[in-house]
Amino acid sequence: MAGAILIIRVEGSTRVWFVTGASRGFGLEIAREAPAEGDAVVASARNAEQVEAELAGTGRLR
């Protein structure tokens, strides 16, 4: 099942990415790369522990 991505940007502010299916595949890659561009990411998945494990080394997990 594919995830969904919604990007919101209010004029003059940081983009916020809402990513579902962030534990693997395309969703995981978006969750990894968007913060590198200075954007914020809200990531969701069926397995939160897997997302935490995948993103732990990025220094951007909150």
N, C-alpha and C positions, 0 to 999 in steps of 0.2 A: 504494500500500500504506500502510495506516495504521500509526502508531507505537503504542507502549505507554507507559503511565505507571504507576510504582509509587512510592508515598509512604510513607516510614518515619519514625516519630517515637517516640523513646524518652522516657518520662516526664521532663519538665523540660528537654528538649534541643531543638535546632533540627531542623526537618523536613528530610529529605533526599529530593529528587525524583530518580528515575531515569527519564530521558526518552529514548526511542528516536525516530528520525525527526526529530531536532532541527535539521535544516538548512533546513526550510521548514514552512509551514502551522502547524497547531495545536501541534506539538512545538516549533517555533521560538518561538512566542508564550509557551508555558509556560517555556521556557529563559530568555526575556527577563524575564518578570514575576515569577517565584518569588523570585529574589534580592532584588527590591525590597521584598519582605515579610520579609526577614531569613532566608529559607530557603537551603539549599545545593542545587545542582543538579549531577547527573552526566548530561551530555548525550552521546548517541552518534548517529552518522549514517554513511551510506556514504561521504560526502565530508567529512572532518574539516576540510579547508581552508575549505570553504563555511561551516561552523559557526563557525570562528574568525573569518572575515571578517564574518559577521553579528553576532557578539557582541563584537567587538573594541572598539567604542565604549562599551560598558556599564561598563567598568572592573572587571568582575567575572570576567573570563576568567583561568583559571589553567592 
